[in-house]
Structures are given as C-alpha cells and as structure tokens.
Amino acid sequence: MLGYVTADKPELKMREFEVYNGYYCGICKSIARRYGQLPRMVLSYDAAFLALLIGSLSREEDIPSKEHCIIHPLKKKTIVQNEVIDYAGDVMLILAWHKLLDDAHDEGKLYARAAVGTMKGIYRKLEKARPQLCLKVEECLKELGRLEEEKCGNLDQAAEAFARIMEAIFEEGPLPESFKEQEALRRIGYHLGKWIYLMDAVDDIEDNIESGAYNPLIYRFGYEPGEPDFRERIMETCEFNLYHYLGEMGKAADLLAIRKNEGIIENIIYKGLLRRTQNMTQKEE
C-alpha cells in the first residue's frame, strides 16, 4: 500500500480523529515492540484503514490507552492495541520488504541496499508468523514482474496481480464468522488493489516517461515520444476505471455489519478515497 488510503480528515469528528490516529499510533507501537524502532519508518495510514475495517466487525470494544511516543515525547498519545493492530503492522512490513528489494535491485538505491540487510531477519520472522500471506505476495509480485518485463499493455491484467495481493491481505487476517462478510472483505481488498495500482500508475506517468521505467498506461494508450498532452488524452478512461473500483468497494462495504468506528470507515471509503481520486485525476502537469 502506497499511502493513498487516507481519511478526509477535515470531515472527521474530533473523537473520530482521535480514534483514527489511535489506530495509526497503535500499529507504530506494535511494530516497535515486536521488531524494533527502525521498521516503524515504513508505516502509513493505509495500515490504519486495514485495521479499522477488519476490527470494525469484531464485537470486542476498543480499549485505548495514553502513552508517550518517541517522536512526540512531551504529550501522551492515544494508542489502540489488539490482534488486528498487530496484523496490520505485519502487512506493512511484508510490503515494505518487497519494496526495498525492488528499489535495491531495479534502481540500485543505496538506502534500499542498506535497509535490506537490516530487514532480512525481520522478514524471516514474518515468514514464520504469516507463511501463507508471504507466499501469496511473493507469487503475485513474481507475476507482476513478468508482466513488467514483457511491457504488458493490458491494464486489467497488469493490475490483477496487485489486486490479488490486496485480496489476500484482507482475507488472511482475523476474519468475521459470517461467510458473506468474509467475501465482502475479499472484494474490498481486490478492488482497492486495482484502485491503488492505477492511482500509482497515473501518479508516476510523467516520471516513468522521463526515466523509461515500466508503466502500463504508456503501453496501453500508445504514448508517442514527445507527446505533450498524453495525461489529458488518457484521463477520461483512467477516471472511469478509478470510480468503478470505488463503486465496487462501496457495494461490498454495504454488506458488512460494522459494529464500531463506522463514521471513520465511511469517511475513508466514501470521502477520503474519492478526494484522492479527484486530486489525482485533476492534477495539472
């Protein structure tokens, strides 16, 4: 997850904002407690959404506490801790490990090479704790790498591999008892993965054209070298797909029996993701 999944914070109530940050800080604390301080740097609010959504189906109440933070040492922060928090932290580290491998291998970034050495032992622990999820992520990324090498111009096919990763993330965590809700979570993950993949492709289009890095949009829409209005030409189709994915997520979310933090979840799905989509597709060159 790449930092695109955030709430529309100005629309959150004060209490909702505190809980939202409490989940984020809880994941940060969970990572530090189990894996050390350095891995906390990979955290994003995507993980808070994952924990909030899965946790919302549990009958157990959140029991927040107040703790000091290494980044904000003077004022205690609200912290939420539970099984889903730990799972979201593990997910972020699994994805961060593969991002570091990609940066070190394909782009030769020095920081990535150094971080890979630090993270290797942590990933071995994750493989033991979440073997099925680690294997699924590796298989899907291998398929995505193959498509990139082939310069795949089929947007749906390219996005499918990442969608399957997100699908696995949402179905490998602590699950509700209801099969209908399990299926709804799986569909949310799948369409969220498609949305994230396309958002990232749109976001990076100019940089990828300049660097020559793979971007499915370049091949799907036949970019001509020097074409000045490429972004404008492709945006109608990109917008249609992005809003379609959000619509499918909304349909699946309607099937969930949300028991807590409903306002935050609705804010993220129906406002936060919508605003990010609007900002991305209306971005000026």
Residue pairs with C-beta under 8 A, 6 or more apart in sequence:
1 44
1 46
1 47
1 50
1 91
1 92
1 95
1 166
1 196
2 44
2 46
2 196
2 199
2 200
3 44
3 45
3 46
4 46
4 195
4 196
4 199
4 200
4 273
4 276
5 44
5 45
5 46
5 49
5 192
5 196
5 268
5 272
5 273
5 276
6 45
6 46
6 49
6 268
6 272
6 276
7 20
7 45
7 49
7 264
7 267
7 268
7 271
7 272
8 267
8 268
8 271
8 272
8 274
8 275
9 17
9 20
11 267
11 271
12 20
12 263
12 264
12 267
13 263
16 261
16 263
16 264
16 267
18 78
19 62
19 64
19 78
19 80
19 261
19 264
20 48
20 52
20 264
21 77
21 78
22 62
22 64
22 77
22 78
22 79
22 80
23 48
23 51
23 52
23 55
23 80
23 85
24 43
24 45
24 47
24 48
25 69
25 77
25 78
25 79
25 80
26 51
26 79
26 80
26 81
26 82
26 85
27 43
27 47
27 48
27 51
27 85
27 88
27 89
27 92
28 40
28 43
28 69
28 89
29 67
29 79
29 81
30 81
30 85
30 86
30 89
31 39
31 40
31 43
31 89
31 92
31 93
32 39
32 40
32 70
34 86
34 89
35 93
35 122
35 125
36 122
37 70
38 118
39 93
39 96
39 119
39 122
42 92
42 93
42 95
42 96
43 89
43 92
44 92
46 92
47 88
47 89
47 91
47 92
48 88
49 265
49 268
50 84
50 87
50 88
50 91
50 169
50 170
50 173
51 84
51 85
51 87
51 88
52 261
52 264
52 265
52 268
53 170
53 185
53 188
53 256
53 265
54 84
54 87
54 88
54 170
54 173
54 174
54 175
54 185
55 62
55 82
55 84
55 85
55 260
55 261
56 256
56 258
56 259
56 260
56 261
56 262
56 265
57 176
57 181
57 256
57 257
57 258
57 259
58 82
58 84
58 174
58 176
58 259
58 260
59 259
60 82
61 260
62 80
62 82
62 260
62 261
63 80
63 81
64 78
64 79
64 80
65 78
65 79
65 81
66 76
66 77
66 78
66 79
67 76
67 77
67 79
68 76
68 77
69 76
69 77
83 174
84 173
84 174
87 173
87 174
88 173
90 126
90 129
90 130
90 133
91 133
91 169
91 173
93 119
93 122
93 123
93 126
94 123
94 126
94 130
94 133
94 134
94 137
95 137
96 119
97 119
97 122
97 123
97 126
98 137
98 138
98 141
100 112
100 115
100 116
100 119
101 112
101 116
103 109
103 111
103 112
104 112
104 113
104 115
104 116
123 134
126 134
127 134
130 172
132 168
132 172
133 168
133 169
133 172
136 164
136 165
136 168
136 172
137 165
137 168
140 161
140 162
140 164
140 165
140 168
141 161
141 165
143 161
144 158
144 161
144 162
147 157
147 158
147 161
148 158
148 214
151 214
151 219
152 158
152 216
152 219
153 216
153 219
153 220
154 216
154 220
155 198
155 216
155 217
155 220
155 241
158 197
158 216
159 193
159 194
159 197
159 198
159 216
160 194
162 193
162 194
162 196
162 197
163 189
163 190
163 191
163 193
163 194
163 197
164 190
164 193
165 193
166 189
166 190
166 192
166 193
166 196
167 186
167 189
167 190
167 193
168 189
169 189
170 185
170 186
170 188
170 189
170 190
170 192
171 182
171 185
171 186
171 189
175 181
175 182
175 185
176 182
176 185
176 257
178 257
180 255
181 255
181 256
181 257
183 255
184 252
184 253
184 255
184 256
185 252
185 256
187 248
187 249
187 251
187 252
188 249
188 252
188 253
191 245
191 246
191 248
191 249
191 252
192 245
192 249
194 241
194 245
195 242
195 245
195 246
195 249
195 273
195 277
198 238
198 241
198 242
198 245
199 242
199 276
199 277
199 280
201 215
201 216
201 217
202 217
202 231
202 235
202 238
202 242
202 280
202 281
203 280
204 213
204 215
205 215
205 217
205 218
205 230
205 231
206 231
206 285
207 213
208 214
208 215
208 218
209 215
209 218
209 223
209 230
217 223
217 234
217 238
220 234
221 230
221 233
221 234
221 237
223 230
224 230
227 233
231 285
235 281
238 281
239 277
239 281
242 277
242 280
242 281
243 277
246 269
246 273
246 274
246 277
249 269
249 273
250 269
250 270
253 265
253 269
258 265
